[in-house]
Structures are given as C-alpha cells and as structure tokens.
C-alpha cells in the first residue's frame, strides 16, 4: 500500500463528541483533553518534499505529561525522521476553548 494524501474520514460532530466524551470518562479531572498546534508548524511539516500527510505519535514527556509528536509521512508510508518533527503543543487544560460539544 502507499499513502495517497487523502487518508482519513470526515466524521460528524455527533460522532466526534461521543468519542471525546468517552475519552474524558477514562481520565482524571484536569488531565489533558486536547492539543493545539499552529498552522505554521503543520504547514512546515506538510510543505516538505514528498510529504503526504502527518503521522501522530503518543508520548510521555519528562514531566510525565501525555504529549503528541507530529512527523511527516511519505507515499511509502515511512516517517520523514530527517525532516521537521513537532511537539510542544499548547495543551488543554490549561488553555482550553469555551465549552462546546467536543470538550464538555
């Protein structure tokens, strides 16, 4: 198989809110429920030659916080580990949007 750049499926707000609610039921109050990455960093990954999309890894940082690591992936489904790798997202909490169907 090869990545074509159109992988993924659009979902409804109802589906997404159900999944995020299910996740929130599995964590302790105050644990991270979302991550924000700015478009400049996302575009920096996507603009790499041969990049077909972004693979997201789960990790735990030196403070024992759950984190996400973003890396480009090429058409051969390989991580572009010599390119741009992004973390240090803006976490929610503490920086959360107002209440909406995805977070409350």
C-alpha positions as CSV (number, residue, x, y, z in Angstrom):
1,X,0.0,0.0,0.0
2,X,1.0,3.6,-0.4
3,X,-0.2,6.8,1.1
4,X,-2.0,9.0,-1.4
5,X,-2.7,12.1,0.7
6,X,-6.4,11.6,1.1
7,X,-6.4,9.2,4.0
8,X,-8.8,9.7,6.9
9,X,-12.5,10.1,7.1
10,X,-14.6,13.1,7.9
11,X,-16.9,12.4,10.8
12,X,-19.9,14.2,12.2
13,X,-19.9,16.5,15.3
14,X,-22.1,13.9,17.0
15,X,-19.6,11.1,16.4
16,X,-16.6,13.2,17.4
17,X,-18.4,14.5,20.6
18,X,-19.3,10.9,21.6
19,X,-15.7,9.8,21.2
20,X,-14.3,12.8,23.1
21,X,-16.8,12.3,25.9
22,X,-15.9,8.6,26.1
23,X,-12.2,9.6,26.5
24,X,-13.0,12.2,29.2
25,X,-14.7,9.5,31.2
26,X,-11.4,7.5,31.3
27,X,-9.2,10.3,32.7
28,X,-8.8,12.2,36.0
29,X,-10.1,15.7,36.3
30,X,-7.6,18.2,35.0
31,X,-5.8,15.8,32.6
32,X,-5.1,17.0,29.1
33,X,-8.0,16.6,26.7
34,X,-6.7,18.4,23.7
35,X,-3.5,19.7,22.0
36,X,-3.2,22.7,19.7
37,X,-0.5,23.1,17.0
38,X,-0.2,26.3,15.0
39,X,-0.7,26.2,11.2
40,X,2.8,27.4,10.6
41,X,4.2,24.2,12.2
42,X,1.7,22.0,10.5
43,X,2.4,23.6,7.1
44,X,6.2,23.3,7.8
45,X,5.7,19.5,8.0
46,X,3.3,19.3,5.0
47,X,5.4,21.5,2.8
48,X,8.4,19.1,2.9
49,X,9.1,17.5,-0.5
50,X,7.3,14.1,-0.7
51,X,5.2,14.6,2.4
52,X,1.7,13.0,2.0
53,X,0.4,13.8,5.5
54,X,1.2,13.7,9.2
55,X,1.6,10.8,11.5
56,X,0.9,11.5,15.2
57,X,2.6,9.6,17.9
58,X,1.6,9.4,21.6
59,X,4.4,10.1,24.1
60,X,5.1,11.0,27.7
61,X,7.5,13.8,28.4
62,X,10.0,14.4,31.2
63,X,7.2,15.8,33.4
64,X,5.0,12.6,32.9
65,X,2.6,14.6,30.7
66,X,0.9,12.9,27.8
67,X,2.1,14.5,24.6
68,X,1.7,14.2,20.8
69,X,4.6,14.1,18.4
70,X,3.9,15.1,14.7
71,X,6.0,13.9,11.9
72,X,5.6,13.9,8.1
73,X,5.0,10.6,6.3
74,X,5.8,9.9,2.6
75,X,4.0,8.0,0.0
76,X,5.8,4.8,1.0
77,X,4.2,5.1,4.5
78,X,7.6,6.0,6.0
79,X,8.2,8.6,8.7
80,X,10.2,11.5,7.5
81,X,12.5,11.4,10.5
82,X,15.2,13.6,9.0
83,X,12.7,16.4,8.4
84,X,10.5,18.5,10.7
85,X,9.2,16.9,13.9
86,X,6.9,18.9,16.1
87,X,5.8,18.7,19.7
88,X,5.3,21.3,22.5
89,X,1.7,21.8,21.7
90,X,-0.5,24.2,23.6
91,X,-2.4,21.9,26.0
92,X,-5.9,22.0,27.2
93,X,-6.0,22.3,30.1
94,X,-4.8,24.9,30.8
95,X,-5.5,26.7,27.5
96,X,-9.0,25.5,26.6
97,X,-11.7,27.0,24.4
98,X,-15.1,27.8,25.7
99,X,-17.4,24.9,26.3
100,X,-18.5,23.1,23.2
101,X,-19.7,19.6,22.1
102,X,-16.2,18.3,21.9
103,X,-15.0,19.3,25.3
104,X,-17.9,19.3,27.7
